[in-house]
Amino acid sequence: MRTFTLFPLVVLLGCPGTNESGKDDSTTTGDDSTVTDNDADDDGFDSTASGGDDCDDTDAAVNPDASEVTGDGVDNDCNAATPDTTSSGSRSFSGSTTLYVDNAGSIDCDITVQLTGTEAADKCPDCDFAFAIDATTSDEVGSSCYYQLSMLEDTVIKNTLLAFQGTYTYSSYYGEYTYTNVLLTGASVDYTAYGYGYYEGPYWFKVAYDDSAYGTVTLDGNNLSWSFDSVYYGTDYTNNLYYSYCDYTYPGYEKYAGAGYTGAWDCVLGSGDVWTFDTVQGATTTVSVDTVSENTAFDPYIYVIASDTCLVGYADDSFDCAYPPPDGFSCPSVSFEGDGGAVTLVVAGTTYPAGTDECVGATGDYELLIDVGADADAHAELVDDNFDLQVETEYTNTIHAEGSGTITE
C-alpha cells in the first residue's frame, strides 16, 4: 500500500543523565557516585527522565499542576495541549492560503485557510520575520492537508509558524547549502498520545525559495505571496490475494522438517505459486522452502494467509539454502498456530534489481516442507502456478497551494 507524506524527518538527540529539557537530572553523593533523584526540585512530581510527568525537574514552578503563563517562554504546566507561545514584537500578519491535493483521482484535500499571526521572532532569530499562526477553516474537503502547506494543527502538529529568511544556510554531511528568499513553515511535534514526548522545536519546512522547482515566493514591501505546485507520477501495487496484518508471526531461523512437496517458480517478478492445506486447531504448523539444484537456485520467500484473511506468517531469509541463490541471501521458514481451517501458502522469489532475472535457470525449483503437527498429514495442493500476485495501477498525484497576506507594523 502506497503511503505519501511531506512530513520532515526529525531526529532528536539526547544525552545520558539529562531530562527532556536537556538539564541534568542527577545528584552526586559524597563518595563521588552518581544517583538519580526522581524529583530533584521537590515539587511532588517525578521527572520525565525517570518516567514521571515533570518536564523540568530543576524548576519547582514547572509541573503538571502549575498554571500556564502565556508569553514567558516556558511550558509551565507540562501540557502540550496548552503550550506557551512567546511573542517578541508588535507586527502582525493576516492572510489566507488554499491547498488542493488530488491523489490518484481522489481529492484528499481542497481547503481555504484563514491565517492570522502574531510576531514570534524568538522562534527563528535569523529570519527577517516569523509569526505564530492561528489557522482556521470552515470549508474543508478531505483530511490529508499537510500542515507544511496549510499551517493547520492536528493531534501531532502544534504551534504552527510562518517565516521568511532572505538567506538560509544549511550544513550537512555533504556540505553547506545556501538558499535565498525562503518561505518557511514550522511547528512543534506532540507524540505524547503515542507514549513519547512533546518536542517544542520548531521544526521547519521550506515551502518556496529562489530557483525552487516547486515553489515561488514574493515579498513586496509588507505584502507576501507564495505558491507551490508538484506533480508525482508512480505505480500502485496491490496484492491479488487479500490479507490483513492481524495475527502476524515472525519467521523461524531453521529449516523445519515435514512432508515434502516440489514446485518450480517461473522466475517472473510479481508472480508466485499458490498452495493450500489444512491445519490442526491449536497445533504448531511449520513451513520451509529450500532450493534443490545448483542449476535452478533462486531467492525464495513465503507468506501464509489464514481462512479469515489474517497474514499468519511471512519469511524471506531464515536458513542457508542447500544451493545458494545468486544474490547470496537465504531460504525461508515460518511457524504458526493452526486454527483448524485451510490456509493459503504463497511461494515466490525475489529479483534484484526489480524487473531483472536473478534465477540461475529458467525456473526456481524448490522443496516445500510442511508439518501441521498432531501427527496429521498436511495434504498440500498446488492450486495456482505462476499466479499474478500484483495488480499495477498508474497514478498521478497533484498538489497545488497558494497564499498571500499582509504584514502590519
Secondary structure by P-SEA (a helix, b strand, c coil): cbbbbcccbbbbbbbcccccccccccccccccbbbbcccccccccccccccccccccccccccccccccccccccccccccbbbbbbcccbbbbbbbbbbbbccccccccbbbbbbbcccccccccccccccccccccccccccccccccccccccccccccccccbbbbbcccbbbbbcbbbbbcbbbbcccccbbbbcccccccccccccccbbbbbccccccbbbbbbbbbbbbbbcccccccbbbbbbccccccbbbbbbbcccccbbbbbbbcccccbbbbbbbbbccccbbbbbbbccccccccccccccccccccccccccbbbbbbbbbbccbbbbbbbbcccccccccccccccbbbbbbbbccccccccccccccccccbbbbbbbbbbbbbbbbbbcc
